[in-house]
Amino acid sequence: MAVNDDKMNKFYLAINHYAEEQRKKIEREVTEFKQKELDEAEVEVLTQAYRLIQKEMAEMRNAISREMAQREMEGRKELLAQRRKITTEVFGRAKNALTEFTQKSDYALLLKKFAAELSGTFTTPGTVLCIKKEDETYQELIKEAFGKDCTFKISPDIHIGGIRAYNSRMGIAADITLDSMLEDQREWFAENSGMAIV
């Protein structure tokens, strides 16, 4: 934004410099003209010169304003595209790191913790725990940590891992999947990444 302001200031300085040169030139011509022509002709020429300068200055200002607005819009588009690219890369790397984490032994402890948290909310029988296909091996561990009767369902939209639960009798659902946690970070990332476009 500061770069655009500097450019705009330079344009205005150039315009003012040009206008100052034009003004001095016209004043010299008017002085010579005064000596040769009548007062009426002098007034007419000054009036025409003033109108011409005002018209040219207005046209130049308008042209510069249009060009600056166009450049700013193009710059914003480029910045938005770059921000999207960076965000996609960052979240792609985060997803890969989380996926790698699900291959480690600490992931089983995390699933156990998630199941225990869900147990406090889902107190009525009939709870369905949704997991990804690769987490079927953890069903017993999850069921033990949940501590209540539950059924499992393989959910194709859980890509990274975690547990999603719902209980139709209670009319509630909860999502503590790594997928949703990562997705929830997008807004925080947009606000705190320092890539805001002003």
Number of C-alpha atoms within 10 A of each C-alpha: 11 7 8 14 11 11 13 15 12 12 17 15 12 12 16 13 12 12 16 12 12 12 15 11 11 16 13 10 11 18 11 11 15 14 10 11 11 10 11 9 13 16 13 11 14 14 11 11 15 14 12 12 14 13 12 13 16 12 12 15 15 12 12 16 14 12 12 17 13 12 13 14 12 12 14 15 13 12 15 15 12 13 17 14 11 13 17 13 12 13 16 12 12 13 18 13 12 17 17 12 14 20 11 10 9 11 18 18 14 14 25 22 15 20 24 17 14 24 18 10 13 21 14 14 14 16 23 19 26 23 26 19 14 13 18 13 10 14 16 10 15 25 19 13 19 22 15 15 13 17 14 16 14 14 14 10 11 18 16 22 24 26 25 23 24 18 18 12 10 14 7 12 16 14 17 17 22 20 19 15 12 14 13 11 12 15 10 10 14 14 11 10 12 8 16 11 10 5
